[in-house]
Amino acid sequence: MTLVAGVDTSTQSCKVVVRDAATGELRRSGRASHPDGTEVDPAAWWSAFEQAADAAGGLDDVAAVAVGGQQHGLVALDEDGAVIRPALLWNDTRSAAAAEQLIRELGGGDRAAGARAWAGAIGSVPVASLTVTKLRWLAESEPANAARLAAVALPHDWLTWRLAGASSLESLTTDRSDVSGTGYWSPFDESYRLDLLAAALGRPVGDLPLLPRVLGPDQPAGVAQGRAAALGPGAGDNAAAALGLGLERGDVAVSIGTSGVVSAISPAPTADESGLVTGFADATGRYLPLACTRNGARVIEAVAGFLGVSHQEFDRLALTAPPGAGGLVMVPYLEGERTPNKPNAAGAWHGWRLANSTPAHAARAAVEGLLCLLADCLNAIERQGLEVSRLFLIGGGANSEAVRQIAPTVFGREVIVPPPGEYVADGAARQAAWVATGELPDWPREGTRTVAAKPAPLVRQQYDEVKELTLGSR
């Protein structure tokens, strides 16, 4: 039996799964927490990986390992490979102003022209999460650190590099799915856009930091130091989750984790000048246009905490209130928002009346508000001309029974709920099996549940009427 391992180095924790390469059977697993915050010393990721790998029984017997990771994070390295400053994570919004600068600069001062130019260049319009905006922020806010910059890596790149022994900056690697979220790589010609990176850093093209070599979907990144395991190229978290789910053309995944993500499998790259849909690549050679929100499962956690109830009681309360929560609407921009691009916005409650002043109505409104936010993302995906034949609901938020039952009400279509799992780590393990055996395995997925459509147009109508009435337009 050949064993493979998949790693998910996510915002909140590191998860490691060990699976049978042929059947996908889970043999063992482990996890360890990451520090809170929007900037983190990458050393904490390595420590968490070691703890999670130990909890999974070690990796000495696996044939291959691959890493899926949170996208966009800026890992700045000096010429000796040392981390210059804590990594800025995807959810760090200090580069929001930098994003606006970059858009207008490429458009000669015209924002609309700049948005079109960026979408045509990289398939996406910069927002605070993209790595390119963090590099502009670094150049302007920490010029001494920017001057030391010798290489730029993403979280999964850095962890893979450490697994390989971190021998030299030239040995840094990445994959097309993760690099497509940097803002300086084009999915149209599958190459770096050094002109955009130079503009962000204010350096000539000949004086840019080293960038990781981009590997193909099944191309090995080397061998894990001290082990006989081959290293897969890895992937961005959303691409790894799609690989773990085995998504095909026409499939859309709605993932509710720290953030909310709606992603679709596409045979061709997309370019949305509105900026709502980012034109990323996937981990198989296809493309993964997606819309991402800053607010995800923590909306439910926040309201459950506010109500002083357990998650189970929160679900019970939400399911006792009627669709539309008696007119109570929550706009869940609790940490600003990315879709729509309102990094300084705040959440809001609307339509509060005596008749809906109950914990049940508040719980229902919170779930509906979160799902309406994601439904707007789904609509943006559809406006790119992508077909939606199956809708999958995954992530920690999908463990909520209220979310599972209310989702078809908001989306207006049936929802497929796979069994709970670590789909990013599973996708990384499936990629590791691809590298180890030379073939992408077809692992069965048992225990999938389908929730029938129960449309309630009133819910979206209420939300659409009030969602712009929030603080912080930018």
Secondary structure as GFF3:
##gff-version 3
##sequence-region A 1 474
A	DSSP	beta_strand	3	9	.	.	.	ID=ss1
A	DSSP	beta_strand	13	20	.	.	.	ID=ss2
A	DSSP	beta_strand	26	33	.	.	.	ID=ss3
A	DSSP	beta_strand	39	40	.	.	.	ID=ss4
A	DSSP	alpha_helix	42	55	.	.	.	ID=ss5
A	DSSP	beta_strand	64	69	.	.	.	ID=ss6
A	DSSP	beta_strand	75	77	.	.	.	ID=ss7
A	DSSP	beta_strand	87	88	.	.	.	ID=ss8
A	DSSP	alpha_helix	96	106	.	.	.	ID=ss9
A	DSSP	alpha_helix	111	122	.	.	.	ID=ss10
A	DSSP	alpha_helix	131	141	.	.	.	ID=ss11
A	DSSP	alpha_helix	143	148	.	.	.	ID=ss12
A	DSSP	beta_strand	151	153	.	.	.	ID=ss13
A	DSSP	alpha_helix	155	163	.	.	.	ID=ss14
A	DSSP	three_ten_helix	169	171	.	.	.	ID=ss15
A	DSSP	beta_strand	173	175	.	.	.	ID=ss16
A	DSSP	alpha_helix	176	179	.	.	.	ID=ss17
A	DSSP	beta_strand	185	186	.	.	.	ID=ss18
A	DSSP	beta_strand	191	192	.	.	.	ID=ss19
A	DSSP	alpha_helix	194	201	.	.	.	ID=ss20
A	DSSP	three_ten_helix	205	207	.	.	.	ID=ss21
A	DSSP	beta_strand	213	215	.	.	.	ID=ss22
A	DSSP	beta_strand	222	223	.	.	.	ID=ss23
A	DSSP	beta_strand	230	231	.	.	.	ID=ss24
A	DSSP	beta_strand	235	236	.	.	.	ID=ss25
A	DSSP	alpha_helix	237	245	.	.	.	ID=ss26
A	DSSP	beta_strand	251	256	.	.	.	ID=ss27
A	DSSP	beta_strand	260	264	.	.	.	ID=ss28
A	DSSP	beta_strand	278	281	.	.	.	ID=ss29
A	DSSP	beta_strand	287	293	.	.	.	ID=ss30
A	DSSP	alpha_helix	298	307	.	.	.	ID=ss31
A	DSSP	alpha_helix	311	320	.	.	.	ID=ss32
A	DSSP	three_ten_helix	325	327	.	.	.	ID=ss33
A	DSSP	beta_strand	329	331	.	.	.	ID=ss34
A	DSSP	beta_strand	348	350	.	.	.	ID=ss35
A	DSSP	three_ten_helix	354	356	.	.	.	ID=ss36
A	DSSP	alpha_helix	359	382	.	.	.	ID=ss37
A	DSSP	beta_strand	390	394	.	.	.	ID=ss38
A	DSSP	three_ten_helix	396	399	.	.	.	ID=ss39
A	DSSP	alpha_helix	401	411	.	.	.	ID=ss40
A	DSSP	beta_strand	415	417	.	.	.	ID=ss41
A	DSSP	alpha_helix	423	437	.	.	.	ID=ss42
A	DSSP	beta_strand	449	451	.	.	.	ID=ss43
A	DSSP	alpha_helix	457	466	.	.	.	ID=ss44
###
